[in-house]
Amino acid sequence: MKEHRSTDIVALWTMEEPRTLYSCPVLTLEKRPGHSPISDKHVDFCILRVPDWVNVIPITPQGNVVLVRQFRAGTNELSLEIPGGMVDHRDSNPGDAAARELIEETGYASETVSFLGTVTPNPALQDNLCHSYLAWDVTKVSQPNLDPGEEIQVTEVPLSQIPDLIREGQIKHALVLAAFAWLLGYGDVDTVLHRLAEIVDSR
């Protein structure tokens, strides 16, 4: 049996033209041959072409996070998340998409949507980005305007309870965790709450 060894040298592979295997409104599945300049290996990669995504952490003036609970067909379960969705032709930039998804899914809106950070959701298979935002002082302005496949329960949870919900596994969507990592990574929850209060007081 041939021994496979790891190497300390890595490089970009040469990728050939892809062949589309399947396409639908939310993704395109491609097979794309690749060639390693180091090992001389040839491998057919499966790649999902997916639009960029956004999610947004909405915080009320009282310091509550607006969360959504909805059915997810991939895992066949109810998932507790923050609002989010795809960047599409209606959006001039990801920040506009975040504000749009917020009001569509929850009926809440904010005059201030701040960028938190960007992650690559699954670079082994996907080519898209997920941009996370923070919406300040959100208030209920309308009823949600949901897509046909969406049934959403909107709830408010104190920001201080988010770490417990994560530890307990009640919030486990990877991109939602990434958004809270951008927010809470600046310090513990008490520090974040203090900074939020300072920002609100300064406006």
C-alpha positions, 0 to 999 in steps of 0.5 A: 500500500502506498504511504501518504505523507503530509507536507510542510509545503502548500500552494495554490492548485491549478483549477480547470474549467468547471462543469455544472452538475446541478443548478437551482436559485440558491446554489450551483453544484460544479465539478472542477478538476484540479492539479497540485503543482507540488504532488502532481496529483489530479483531483476532481473537486465538487464546489458549491457556488452560493451567493454571499450571506449576511446575518445580523445581531439585533439589540433593543434599547433594553439590551435584548437580542432579537432571535428567530426560531425556525425549521431547518430542513437540512438538520430536520429540527427547529433552530434558534438563530439571528436573522439572516439570508442571502445578498441578492439583486435588491441589495447595493451592499451586504449592509443593506441586505442585513437591514432588509433581512432583519425587517423581513424576518422579524418586523424590527428595524434600526437606523444604525447597522454596524459591520462586525466581520466576515467569515468563509462558511465552508471553504472546502466546498463553498466559494461564498462569504458570510458578513455579520452585522450589529443593529443598534436600538432595534424597534418593532415597526411592522409585521414580518414579511416571510418567504413561502418556505419560512415560518418564524417565531420571533423572541427577545433574549437578554444579551447576557443570556447568549453565552448560556444558550450557546453552552447549552447547545440551544444556539448551535448554528455555526454562522450565528456563533461566528457573529457572536464571536465577533461581538463577544470576542471583544471581552466578556458579556459585562464588558460588551454591555458596558460598551454598548451603554457607553455608545448609546449614551454618546448618541 
